[in-house]
């Protein structure tokens, strides 16, 4: 909510703040998770999430009518910010898969169930780490952030069919790694 306070303090929330706050409330956690998955640094992820919503607000204020899918637009901005982040740092690796940075939902009430789920998640994350970056991104958008293929197409600049095929192939690669 720090970003909202900042926008209010600078008088930039004069145009429909309730709708923007609702957008922030609905999508900020998902955008943060997506960015955190890509940069593996909580502080950098939070800064980039704030930048994402700031850029979205600035665009929205000037071009509001042209944003037909707000969720896809947010993830496109987030993806571009991550790309810029890595370009600025001149690094080649975009993901460090540390299971501790990912919130694991409780599978059951018992400690054993949570430990088994954490172990399974670690194993899958290691396998995902062996996939090419484009496949990791596709699986993250589709299965972690639960974007539709239409939204993924907007985020990645691919056609809906190409996004669907890419997700299917990436999932197939992952399945073959699990059960050779």
Secondary structure, DSSP 4 states (H G I P E B T S, - for coil): -HHHHHHHHTT---S-HHHHHHHHHHHHHHHHHHHHHHH--HHHHHHHHHHHHHHHHHHHHHHGGG-S-HHHHHHHHHHHHHHHHHHHHT-S------GGGSPPPPSSSSHHHHHHHHHHHHHHHHHHHTS-HHHHHHHIIIIIS---HHHHHHHHT--HHHHHHHHHHHHHHHHHHH--
